[in-house]
């Protein structure tokens, strides 16, 4: 009898545990997050989010900045995403202007650097990290044509570089768009377009990736590539004969940010994820991939990263970047689409 009682109790306990585990699993809420994070970031981010917010199950929809932005806008009347994370703030401002984001200030967001906070009340997005445009300059290849490390952006219009430069396509790549927008702001629109006309003569191809131009320069396929800052440091650290250059005028930049989609059916869980996104712990995760992050004092500057980078970030008008995006991309494509890489 005693044995039967013990067995019965064990079975009951096992069933109870099974029901408990099953119930917990059933309670996990699938949160669809649109992102332009790199593929190797998705696993660590998912694990960190689900650890901090156990009731969440992250479902990523990942593509390049331009593709995610276009997809989100195409779905604006029937949103498929609950959140956006790791997308350019200039894109999120565009969404904000169209009333597509939920107003929410994550807990602790006021502790972040001011530039990473949405200044439009009520806030709808929160910055995570910054990415910059740099010149990955292959000194070995430059020596073959007698060229010197550029000091100014306009140095790249020298005919010595004809068909020897590469940069990202601004409609596909956030890095490409931040550079085009920066040139138009720092030089003025008339001079900015004139600069890009001259630069176009030296461009071999416009890639659909913000990292690819630096990879091509590192391999010696091009003399220089305008590319993502972290890729420049990475390629140089691997031994590529490149200098990671930020010209004297400063450089364009954008930030990755997080927002909740207006109309999300999982608002409570999305808010908890947004809260996590503003924490020091989250920023420490961002800093594994980016040198400049939102939380003060969190630093993880990689080897060969340009020390003056944060100081040389041009004072972007993100509202202008968002408001003029469609007009700029239309004009850019009219002028330069002939050298776009095949998709």
PyMOL commands that set and color helices and strands:
alter all, ss='L'
color gray80, all
select helices_A, chain A and resi 2-27+39-52+65-74+89-97+109-111+114-116+139-145+153-157+159-161+174-187+189-200+212-218+229-237+267-277+280-286+310-312+318-323+325-339
alter helices_A, ss='H'
color red, helices_A
select strands_A, chain A and resi 29-35+56-62+83-88+125-138+165-168+203-207+224-228+242-245+253-260+292-293
alter strands_A, ss='S'
color yellow, strands_A
deselect
rebuild
show_as cartoon
